[in-house]
Amino acid sequence: MESLPIAEIILISFLMIFAVHQISRVVIGENADTYPSGILIAGGLFYVATNDISSGIAASLSAAAGHYLSVFLCKRFNWHEKNKP
């Protein structure tokens, strides 16, 4: 089985965590995702899929970056405020 290029792993992990965090913050108004488990799941899934530890580490780091960017954007644009007039 061919392993994915690191750039694809990083992009997929980043977008996956970013999307989950944005959806939970904007739609629900609070964190519905569990940050540490999301990071570990992203890394674990890529490690299992590719059997390559560097892919798992890249996925975990990218997922963490996606989460922190999402948190920054929520705070910057007040997206985390649920139904405030």
Contacts in CASP RR format, 6 or more apart in sequence:
PFRMAT RR
TARGET T0000
AUTHOR 0000-0000-0000
METHOD contacts of the structure
MODEL  1
MESLPIAEIILISFLMIFAVHQISRVVIGENADTYPSGILIAGGLFYVAT
NDISSGIAASLSAAAGHYLSVFLCKRFNWHEKNKP
1 50 0 8 1.000
1 51 0 8 1.000
3 50 0 8 1.000
3 51 0 8 1.000
3 52 0 8 1.000
3 55 0 8 1.000
4 12 0 8 1.000
4 46 0 8 1.000
4 49 0 8 1.000
4 50 0 8 1.000
4 55 0 8 1.000
6 54 0 8 1.000
6 55 0 8 1.000
6 58 0 8 1.000
9 46 0 8 1.000
9 50 0 8 1.000
9 55 0 8 1.000
9 56 0 8 1.000
9 58 0 8 1.000
9 59 0 8 1.000
9 62 0 8 1.000
10 58 0 8 1.000
10 59 0 8 1.000
10 61 0 8 1.000
10 62 0 8 1.000
11 62 0 8 1.000
12 59 0 8 1.000
13 42 0 8 1.000
13 43 0 8 1.000
13 46 0 8 1.000
13 58 0 8 1.000
13 59 0 8 1.000
13 60 0 8 1.000
13 62 0 8 1.000
13 63 0 8 1.000
13 66 0 8 1.000
14 62 0 8 1.000
14 63 0 8 1.000
14 65 0 8 1.000
14 66 0 8 1.000
14 69 0 8 1.000
16 42 0 8 1.000
16 63 0 8 1.000
17 33 0 8 1.000
17 38 0 8 1.000
17 39 0 8 1.000
17 42 0 8 1.000
17 62 0 8 1.000
17 63 0 8 1.000
17 64 0 8 1.000
17 66 0 8 1.000
17 67 0 8 1.000
17 70 0 8 1.000
18 66 0 8 1.000
18 67 0 8 1.000
18 69 0 8 1.000
18 70 0 8 1.000
20 32 0 8 1.000
20 33 0 8 1.000
20 38 0 8 1.000
21 31 0 8 1.000
21 33 0 8 1.000
21 66 0 8 1.000
21 67 0 8 1.000
21 70 0 8 1.000
21 71 0 8 1.000
21 74 0 8 1.000
22 70 0 8 1.000
22 73 0 8 1.000
22 74 0 8 1.000
22 79 0 8 1.000
23 32 0 8 1.000
24 30 0 8 1.000
24 31 0 8 1.000
24 32 0 8 1.000
24 33 0 8 1.000
25 31 0 8 1.000
25 70 0 8 1.000
25 74 0 8 1.000
25 79 0 8 1.000
25 80 0 8 1.000
26 74 0 8 1.000
26 79 0 8 1.000
28 82 0 8 1.000
29 80 0 8 1.000
29 81 0 8 1.000
29 82 0 8 1.000
30 80 0 8 1.000
30 82 0 8 1.000
35 67 0 8 1.000
38 63 0 8 1.000
39 60 0 8 1.000
39 63 0 8 1.000
39 64 0 8 1.000
39 67 0 8 1.000
40 60 0 8 1.000
42 56 0 8 1.000
42 59 0 8 1.000
42 60 0 8 1.000
42 62 0 8 1.000
42 63 0 8 1.000
43 55 0 8 1.000
43 56 0 8 1.000
43 57 0 8 1.000
43 59 0 8 1.000
43 60 0 8 1.000
43 63 0 8 1.000
44 56 0 8 1.000
44 59 0 8 1.000
44 60 0 8 1.000
45 59 0 8 1.000
46 52 0 8 1.000
46 55 0 8 1.000
46 56 0 8 1.000
46 58 0 8 1.000
46 59 0 8 1.000
47 53 0 8 1.000
47 55 0 8 1.000
47 56 0 8 1.000
47 59 0 8 1.000
49 55 0 8 1.000
50 56 0 8 1.000
73 79 0 8 1.000
74 80 0 8 1.000
78 84 0 8 1.000
END
